[in-house]
């Protein structure tokens, strides 16, 4: 009889432990979902920034093709800056 009572108590302890782990996992899962949602919003913002920078880059590329040599140096610097900004956006997207 004592052995049976001991086994039942052990079983209750294990059930309590499992329930505690389950609650902990639910909390972790909720935090991960919140983090994912935040990252998805951040990604959308970065994609929007990337699209805007790409449009600016394409415009500058066209201007550079039609401008005299004196202005091409300035245009090249602006394009380089835009490329750096795009690279920064890509790095931010990657984490």
C-alpha positions, 0 to 999 in steps of 0.5 A: 500500500505504501508503495502504491501511495508513493507511486501516486505521489510521484505521478502527481509530482511528474504531472505538476512538473509537466504542467509547469513546463507547459505553462513555461512553453506557452509563455515562451511561444507567446513571446516568440510570436510577438517577436516575429510580429515585430520583425515582420513589421520591421521587414515591411518597413525595410522593404519599403525603404529599399523600394524608395532607395531603388527608385532614387538609385534608378533616377540618379543612374538615368541622370548620370547617363545624361549629365556632363562629366563634371556632374557625373562625379557628384552623381557617382558619389550620390549613387555610392551613398544610396548603394551604401544605404541599400546595403545597410537596409539589407544588413538590417533585414538579415538581422 
